[in-house]
């Protein structure tokens, strides 16, 4: 055995060791994370390791039973790798389970493809160039097509995080491009075997590049899984924080979150020499809605009013629910009293209107608004809220004889 053949054999052994290591990592990761699809990816890389050991046999001239056994040894692991790569990667990226029937189909498909390849190779035994075309060309073409198929699945998979591209997806797609290109080169070279083969050194280098790219695909898939899990955990934490700081019925900021925003608005107003307005909003005779129509109707009214108030304020303003039928609007960065007058006018208009229940009942609603301005009325959050509440009481008292009761009902 010359030094070049020895180097080729050593390269095959190193490749196999890398594939088996990645297979162990994928299997271990599947057990720890309970991701069954990774087991199929692990099987694909076990097959890749066996294929790497058998790859030097592709260029061995053999006939009869020996040649058939060499064909089986070199092609079966390659087809198993291709089948389980597509099966596992697709299940992993699209997040669906792989049943035993699909795995059996992969094994059966690999066996049938191997049998056909061996049969074609035996038919071409008298023509070494055609035999090599069958041995290498079919396997390499199948590998290239499999890489393209997985890349297309990655392209269709939703992105993670804030709609940003996944780093793992980029690794996997780039590696699949390199692997498919190297495999396509091997397939094309095998198809043109009658014109002569490249040197063993060049062939071994291209095969090794394909192998490294295949390993990078495994790394990319694992990184993608981790990235997806981190994104989901982050989204869960953000959702939990939002629920903790939001009113469960309306989705508006609750009292705690509203006070935080008011404190920030006051701090900003002190720094920039601006004003902050706080408006208390209260529905008139809301208790009658619950008494006459039930709490479901009352909830419907509150959600409707919340949506109307949010639509009535400016972009930097915050609408929150303090509890019951009381809402508070925080309006920062006011540069003139005209700003607050415009917003208050919109709030009053938003309070007046009908709410139609599912059964067709129409409830006419109205409410009172009381506002206080920082720093004119108070210089801290609690005092400003108290001043706005007092203003609300005065507005409600003034409107006692002129308002349209909330519980007034008309036929739809």
N, C-alpha and C positions, 0 to 999 in steps of 0.2 A: 504493500500500500504506500503510495507516494505521499509527500507532505500535503498536497492540495486535497487529496481524498481524505487524509487524516483531519485536515482542517474542516472539511465539509461535515465529517462525522461529529467532530467536536461541536460545531455550530448547531447541528441537529440535536445533540444532547443538551446543550444550553437552552435551546428553544423549548424543548420538552420540559425541562426543569422549570422554566418560567411559566409555561402553560399550566403545569400541575400546581404550582404555587398560587397562581391566580384562581384556579379551580377550588383549591382549599379555602382561599379567602372568600370567594363567592358563597361557597357552601356554609362556611362559618357565619358569614354575614346573614345568610338566609335564615339560619337557625336562631340567631340573636334577635333579628328584626321581624321574624315571622313573615318573610317574603318568599312564598313558595316559588315564584317565577325565577328567582335567583338560583334555585336548584337546577333548573333547566339550563341556565347560563353556565353553571358549574359543569354540568355534563358536557356542554358544548366545548368547554376549554379542556376537559379531560380528553375528549376526542381530538382536540387540536394538538395536545401533547403527543398522543399516539401517532397522529398524522405527521408530526414533525420528525419523530423517530423513523417513520416509514418513508419520508419524502425522498431520501437518497435512492430508494429502490426504484423510483420512477424511470431512472435512466439506465437501469440494469437490463441487459439483453438476456431474455430467458424465454423458453418455449415450453409447451406442454403443461403438465401439472405444476411444475415449478413456476412457470410464468403466470399461470392462473392464481396461484397462491400469492405471488408478489403483487398481482393486480388487486386482489382482495385486501391485502395488508396496506396497500397505499391508497386505495379509493374508499373503502368502507369507513374508516375514521373521518375522512374528509367530508363525506356525505352526512355522517352523523353530526359532525360539527356544524355544517351548513343548516341542517334541519333544526337542531336545537337552538342555534343562534337566532334564527328567525322566530321560532316558537317562543323562546324565553324572552327575547328582547321585546317582541310585540306585546306579550302578556304583561311585561314589566312596565312598559311605557303607557299602554292603554289601560292598565290596572284591572285586568280581568283574570279569573282563575283558569288554570290549565288542568283539564281532566285527564284521566288515564287513557281515554280513547285517543286523544290527540297525540299523546306520547307514543302510543302504539302505532299510530299512523306515521309518525316520524321514523320510528325504527323500521317499519315495513317499507316506507319510501326509500330509506337509505339502502336497505337490502336489495330492493328491486333495481335501483339505480346502479348499485355495485354489480349485480348479476348482468345487467345489460352492458355495462362497461367491460366486464370480463369477457362476455360473449363476443363483443365487437373486437376486443383485443386479440382473442384467439383466432377470429376470422382473418385478422390482418397479420398473423404471425410471420408470414413470409415477407412482409414489407415492414421493416423496422421503423421507417419514418411514419407510416400510417399507424402502427402500433403505439408509438410515442404520442401521436396526435390524439389517439383515443384515450390513452392513460392520463395524460396531462391535460389535454384540451378540455375534456368533459369536466374533470374536477375543477380546473381553474375557471371555466366559464360559469359553473354552478356557484362557485365562491363569489365571483364578481356580481352575479345576479342577486345573490343573497345579501351582499353588502348594500347594493342599491335599494333592495326592498326594505331593509332595516332603516336606511337613511331616509326613505320616504315616510316611514312610520314616525321617525323623529321629527320630520318637518311638519307632520300633521298634529303632533302632540301639543296641547296647550302649554304655554310658557308658565314659568313659576314666578313667585314674588309679585312685584308690581308690574306685571306684564313685561318683565325684562328677560332677555335671553338667558338661558341657563348655561353656566360655565361647563358643566358636565356634558350638556347637549353639544356644545361647540367642540369639545374634545372628541366625542363619539362620532359626530358627523365628519370632522376632518380626518379622523383615523379610518372611517369607512371609505372615504374618498381615496385615500392612499392605498388601502387594501384592495379595493375594487380595481384601481388602476394597475397595481402590480399583478393581480390575478388575470386581468384582461391581457396584459403583456405576455404572461406565460401562455395563456390560451392562444393568442395570436401567433406566438413563436412556435408553439406545438403544431398549429395548423399549417405552418410553412416549414415543417421539419424537413421536407424534401430538399429545400434549398440550403440546408445546413443548420446546425445548432450553434448557439453562442457558447463561449467558453464556460467551463464548469464554475470558474470563479464568479463570472457575471451572473450566471444562473443562480448560484447559491446566494449571492448578494440580494438579488431581487426577491427570492423566496424568503430570505431573512427579513427584508423590509416589509413584505406582506405580513409575516408573522408578528413583527413588532407592532404593526398597525392594528392587527387583530387584538393584541394584548391591550393596546391603548383604548380600543372599543370597550373592553371590560372595565378599565379604569374609568372611562367616561360615564358608563352606565351606573357604576357605584357612586361616583360623585354626583350624578344627577339625582339618584335616590336620596342621598344625604341632603342635597340642596332642596329637594321637594319636601322632605320631612322638616327641615329647618323652617321653610316658608310656611308650612302648615301649622307648626307649633307657634311661630310668630303671629300668624293670623288668629289662632285660638286665643293667645294672650291678649292681642288687641281687641278681639271680640269680647273677652271677659272684662277687660278694662272699660270698654264702651258700655257694656251692660251695667257695670258697677257705677258708672258715672251718668247713666241715662235713666230717664223715666220709662218704666216697662210698658206703659200704655201708649204713650205718644212718641217715644223715641227721642224726646227733647232732653237737653241737659237737666239733671236733677238739681236739688237745692245745693248740694255740696259742690258740684261742678260749676254751677252758676255763680256761687260766691267766689270761687277761684278766679273766674273770668272777670268778675266785677273788681276784685282786688287788683288784677293785672291792668285793667282799664284805668283805674284810679291812679296807679303808679305811673302809667304812661302819660296820663293827663298832667300829673304834677311835673313830670320831666319836660313835657313839651308845651306847658302853659295852655292846655286845652280844657274843654269841659266834658263831663260824662253825665248822661241822663239815665235815670232808672224809672221805668214805668211799671206800675202794678196794674194788672188786668184781671177783672173779676166778672164772671157771668151773673146775670140777674136771675134770682129765684131758681137756681140750678137744682135745688133739692126737689122741686116739684117734678122735674123730669124723671128722676129716679123713682119717686113715689107713684107717679101715674103710669109710666111706661117701662119701668124696670131698669136695672143697672146696665144691661146691654145697650139700651137706648142712650143712657147717660154716657157710656164709654164712646159710643158713636159720635155724640155731640162734642166730647172733649177732643177726640182725634181730628174732627173736622175743624174745630176752632184752632187747634194747634197748627194745622196745615195752613189755614188762612193767615194766621199771625206771622208765620215764617215767610209767607209770600208777600207780606206787607212791609217788612223792614228792609234796611239796606244790607249790603253784603257784609260789612264788618260787625253788624249788630248780632246779638245773641238772644234767642227766645228760649226760656226755660219754664218748667212747671214746678211750682213750689209745693203743690199738693192740692187735692180736691179740685175746685174749679178756679184756682188762682194761678195766673201766669205772670212772669216777670220778663221784661225786655231791657237789656243792657245796651246802651247806645254810646260807644266810645267815639273819640275824635270829633267832637262837635265844635265847630268854629263859630257858629252863630245860633241864635234862638230860632231862626227860621228853619234850621234843620230839624229841630225837635218838633216844631209845629207841623211840619209836613208829615213826619212819621206818626205823630199822634193822630192826625187826621186819617191816615191810612189804617191805623189800628182800630179806630172807631168804625170806619167803613167795613173792616173785616169782621167786626163783631156783629154787625147787623146783617141778617140774612136768614135763610131757611135751611134746615137740615132735614132731608128726607130719609126716613127709616126704610128697612127692607119691606115692610108691610104696606108702604105707601103713605104712612102717617107723616105729615109735615109739621115740624116744630120751628116756630119763629124764635130766634134768639137775639139777645142784645146784651150789653154789658157796660161796665164803668171802667174808666182809665184814670189813674192818678200818677203824676210824675214828680220827680225831684231832681235837681240839677247840682252836680258837683262843680265848683266848691261853694255855690251860693247857699244851698240848703243844708249841706253837711260835708264833712271832710273825711269820713271813713265809711266803709261799706255798710255796717250795721245801722249807723245813723241815717245813711242815705236811703236804705230800705224802709226804715221807720218813717221817714219823711214822705216817701212815695206812698206808703200805706195810709198815712193820714190824709194825703191828697186824694187817694182813692175813696176814702170814707166821705170826704166832702163832696166829691163828684156824685157818689151814689145817693147821698142825701138830697143833693140838688135835683137829681133826676127822678126822685120818688114819684112825683105826680105826673111825669110826662113819658115814662118809659113804656115800652111794649113788653108785657110779661113774657118771660122765657117759656113758660108752659103753655102759652096760647097755641091752640091746635086747630088746623083747618083741614078739610078733606082734600086729598090730592086730586 
